[in-house]
């Protein structure tokens, strides 16, 4: 579908999607097509998007129908892809559902070819563009796979916001490298009780969440939820010992705390 729309190796795609299936499909398609991806948070507003489109030298954008209006002032020659419906002037990704399952890449991908381009958070200055290759994340995060403890056959859930680096290594590369099933939990507003129900019903075995989520879960009766977790992890900021102790008491597992940088 992307080839038919004119994308070729080297064309950069700005990806602004929530935790929807198209996010994983487009990332995988971009890897095979050798199109560098600029993952972007769905919180980005028009001014931020214009800056990213310009500095990122973007050829195409992919987003959900509810975010289309934020791209009204983008360049007219930009290829526009929309997930979850149809919008005037945009190419619907739903139209690509009838394509063949197999895809033969146009050429061999050089290991040092750009794959992911991330803008840093910009907490102290203007966000910087950080480039990762087809090696640095897919292969470099084998270490993350072992830290997560994810194994073949696992059901892995990582509560990461698309657009941030952790989503790529914890929700995309690590579980797929491990031959695990990826569970995408897409919710408009966080609900601790609903999340616990999902952990049980989907038989999640490896789970990673930021400290704010772990603290919210403690407001629920954890012992009443018979989870099948083997591995529990936290990342984003330091997790206090009290939370770790409470989870261990309720579920008999220790929450391991991790740290990583976009760079």
C-alpha positions as CSV (number, residue, x, y, z in Angstrom):
1,X,0.0,0.0,0.0
2,X,2.8,2.5,0.9
3,X,4.6,1.6,-2.3
4,X,1.5,2.2,-4.4
5,X,1.1,5.6,-2.8
6,X,4.6,6.6,-3.9
7,X,6.8,6.0,-0.8
8,X,10.3,4.8,-1.4
9,X,13.3,3.9,0.7
10,X,14.6,6.9,2.6
11,X,11.2,8.8,2.6
12,X,10.5,9.9,6.2
13,X,7.1,9.2,7.9
14,X,5.8,11.1,10.8
15,X,3.7,8.6,12.8
16,X,1.1,10.1,15.2
17,X,-1.1,7.2,16.3
18,X,-2.4,5.9,19.6
19,X,-2.2,2.3,20.7
20,X,-4.1,1.0,17.7
21,X,-3.2,-1.9,15.4
22,X,-2.2,0.4,12.6
23,X,0.7,1.6,14.7
24,X,2.4,-1.8,14.7
25,X,1.5,-2.4,11.1
26,X,3.0,0.8,9.9
27,X,6.1,0.4,11.9
28,X,6.7,-3.0,10.5
29,X,5.9,-1.8,7.0
30,X,8.4,1.1,7.4
31,X,11.1,-1.3,8.5
32,X,10.6,-3.5,5.4
33,X,10.4,-0.5,3.1
34,X,13.4,1.3,4.7
35,X,11.4,4.4,5.4
36,X,12.7,6.2,8.6
37,X,9.9,6.9,11.1
38,X,9.5,9.9,13.4
39,X,7.2,8.6,16.2
40,X,5.2,11.5,17.6
41,X,3.0,11.8,20.7
42,X,-0.8,12.3,20.1
43,X,-0.5,15.3,22.4
44,X,1.4,17.3,19.8
45,X,-0.4,20.5,18.6
46,X,-0.1,22.2,15.2
47,X,2.9,24.4,16.0
48,X,4.9,21.5,17.4
49,X,3.9,19.4,14.4
50,X,5.0,22.1,11.9
51,X,8.4,22.2,13.6
52,X,8.8,18.4,13.4
53,X,7.7,18.3,9.8
54,X,10.2,20.9,8.8
55,X,13.2,19.8,10.8
56,X,12.5,16.1,10.2
57,X,12.2,16.6,6.4
58,X,9.0,14.5,6.5
59,X,7.6,13.1,3.3
60,X,4.4,11.5,4.7
61,X,2.3,11.7,7.9
62,X,0.1,8.9,9.3
63,X,-2.5,9.7,12.0
64,X,-6.0,8.9,13.3
65,X,-9.0,10.6,11.9
66,X,-9.6,12.6,15.2
67,X,-6.1,14.3,14.8
68,X,-6.4,15.2,11.1
69,X,-7.4,18.8,11.9
70,X,-4.0,19.4,13.5
71,X,-2.3,19.0,10.1
72,X,-4.4,21.6,8.2
73,X,-1.4,23.9,7.8
74,X,1.1,21.2,6.7
75,X,2.7,21.4,3.2
76,X,0.4,20.5,0.4
77,X,2.8,18.0,-1.2
78,X,2.8,15.9,2.0
79,X,1.5,12.4,1.6
80,X,-1.3,12.0,4.2
81,X,-2.4,8.7,5.6
82,X,-5.4,8.3,8.0
83,X,-6.3,5.3,10.2
84,X,-9.8,4.5,11.4
85,X,-12.0,5.9,8.6
86,X,-11.9,8.3,5.7
87,X,-11.2,12.1,5.6
88,X,-11.1,14.4,2.5
89,X,-7.7,14.8,1.1
90,X,-6.3,11.8,3.1
91,X,-5.5,8.3,2.0
92,X,-7.3,5.7,4.1
93,X,-5.1,2.9,5.5
94,X,-8.2,0.7,5.5
95,X,-7.9,0.5,1.7
96,X,-4.7,-1.5,2.1
97,X,-6.4,-4.5,3.9
98,X,-6.7,-6.5,0.7
99,X,-3.0,-6.7,-0.2
100,X,-1.0,-9.9,-0.2
101,X,0.3,-11.0,3.2
102,X,3.9,-11.5,1.9
103,X,6.1,-8.6,0.9
104,X,9.5,-8.8,-0.8
105,X,11.8,-5.8,0.1
106,X,13.1,-3.8,-2.8
107,X,16.7,-4.3,-1.6
108,X,18.8,-5.4,1.3
109,X,18.7,-3.0,4.2
110,X,22.1,-1.5,5.3
111,X,22.6,-2.0,9.0
112,X,23.5,1.7,9.4
113,X,20.5,3.0,7.6
114,X,18.3,5.3,9.7
115,X,15.1,3.7,11.1
116,X,13.8,5.8,14.0
117,X,14.2,9.5,14.5
118,X,13.1,10.8,17.9
119,X,12.7,14.3,19.2
120,X,13.9,14.5,22.8
121,X,11.6,15.9,25.4
122,X,13.1,19.4,25.3
123,X,13.0,20.0,29.0
124,X,16.1,22.3,29.0
125,X,16.1,23.5,25.4
126,X,14.5,23.0,22.0
127,X,13.9,19.3,21.3
128,X,16.8,17.6,19.5
129,X,16.5,15.0,16.8
130,X,18.1,11.7,17.7
131,X,18.7,9.1,14.9
132,X,18.6,5.4,15.5
133,X,19.6,2.8,12.9
134,X,18.3,-0.6,11.9
135,X,20.7,-2.0,14.5
136,X,20.6,0.3,17.5
137,X,16.9,-0.4,18.5
138,X,16.0,-3.8,16.9
139,X,19.3,-5.5,18.0
140,X,20.5,-3.1,20.7
141,X,17.3,-3.8,22.7
142,X,18.0,-7.5,23.0
143,X,19.3,-6.3,26.4
144,X,15.8,-4.9,27.1
145,X,14.2,-8.2,26.2
146,X,16.2,-9.9,28.9
147,X,15.5,-7.1,31.4
148,X,11.8,-7.5,30.7
149,X,12.2,-11.2,31.1
150,X,9.8,-11.8,28.1
151,X,9.9,-15.3,26.6
152,X,8.4,-17.1,23.6
153,X,4.7,-17.6,24.1
154,X,4.3,-14.8,26.7
155,X,1.6,-12.2,26.6
156,X,3.3,-8.9,27.1
157,X,1.7,-5.6,28.0
158,X,3.7,-2.4,28.3
159,X,1.9,0.8,29.1
160,X,3.9,3.2,27.0
161,X,2.7,6.3,25.2
162,X,3.3,6.0,21.4
163,X,5.7,8.7,20.3
164,X,8.2,8.1,23.1
165,X,11.3,5.9,22.8
166,X,10.2,3.4,25.4
167,X,7.2,2.4,23.3
168,X,9.6,1.2,20.5
169,X,11.8,-0.9,22.7
170,X,9.3,-2.1,25.2
171,X,6.1,-2.5,23.1
172,X,7.5,-3.3,19.7
173,X,11.1,-4.8,19.4
174,X,11.6,-6.6,22.7
175,X,8.4,-8.7,22.7
176,X,8.7,-9.5,19.0
177,X,12.4,-10.5,19.4
178,X,11.2,-12.8,22.1
179,X,8.4,-14.3,20.0
180,X,5.8,-13.1,22.5
181,X,2.3,-11.8,21.9
182,X,1.9,-8.0,22.2
183,X,-1.2,-6.8,24.0
184,X,-2.2,-3.2,23.1
185,X,-4.4,-1.7,25.8
186,X,-5.9,1.4,24.3
187,X,-8.0,3.5,26.7
188,X,-9.1,7.2,26.5
189,X,-8.8,7.7,30.2
190,X,-6.8,5.6,32.6
191,X,-8.9,3.2,34.7
192,X,-7.0,1.1,37.3
193,X,-9.8,-1.4,37.8
194,X,-10.3,-1.9,34.0
195,X,-6.5,-2.5,33.7
196,X,-6.5,-5.1,36.4
197,X,-9.4,-6.9,34.6
198,X,-7.5,-6.8,31.4
199,X,-4.4,-8.3,33.1
200,X,-6.5,-11.2,34.3
201,X,-8.7,-11.8,31.2
202,X,-5.8,-11.6,28.8
203,X,-3.5,-13.8,31.0
204,X,-0.7,-11.2,30.8
205,X,2.6,-12.8,31.9
206,X,5.0,-9.8,31.5
207,X,3.9,-6.3,32.5
208,X,5.7,-2.9,32.4
209,X,4.2,0.4,33.6
210,X,5.3,3.8,34.9
211,X,5.3,4.4,38.6
212,X,2.1,6.5,38.4
213,X,0.2,3.4,37.2
214,X,1.7,1.2,39.9
215,X,0.6,3.7,42.6
216,X,-2.9,3.9,41.1
217,X,-3.2,0.1,41.1
218,X,-2.5,0.0,44.8
219,X,-5.8,1.8,45.3
220,X,-7.5,-1.4,44.1
221,X,-7.7,-4.7,46.0
222,X,-4.8,-6.4,44.2
223,X,-5.1,-9.7,46.1
224,X,-8.6,-10.2,44.6
225,X,-7.2,-10.1,41.0
226,X,-5.6,-13.5,40.3
227,X,-3.1,-12.4,37.7
228,X,-0.7,-14.7,35.9
229,X,2.2,-12.3,36.0
230,X,5.7,-13.8,36.1
231,X,7.5,-10.5,35.4
232,X,6.6,-7.0,36.7
233,X,8.5,-3.9,35.7
234,X,8.5,-0.1,36.1
235,X,10.2,2.6,34.1
236,X,10.1,6.3,33.7
237,X,11.1,7.6,37.1
238,X,12.2,6.0,40.4
239,X,9.6,3.7,42.0
240,X,9.4,3.9,45.8
241,X,10.0,0.9,47.9
242,X,6.6,1.0,49.5
243,X,4.9,0.2,46.2
244,X,7.3,-2.6,45.4
245,X,6.6,-4.2,48.9
246,X,2.8,-3.9,48.5
247,X,2.9,-5.6,45.1
248,X,5.2,-8.4,46.4
249,X,2.8,-9.0,49.3
250,X,-0.3,-9.1,47.0
251,X,1.1,-11.1,44.0
252,X,4.4,-12.6,45.2
253,X,6.5,-10.9,42.6
254,X,9.0,-8.0,42.7
255,X,8.6,-5.0,40.5
256,X,12.0,-4.3,38.8
257,X,12.8,-0.7,38.2
258,X,14.5,0.3,34.9
259,X,15.9,3.4,33.2
260,X,16.7,4.3,29.6
261,X,17.3,7.4,27.5
262,X,16.1,8.4,24.0
263,X,19.7,8.9,23.0
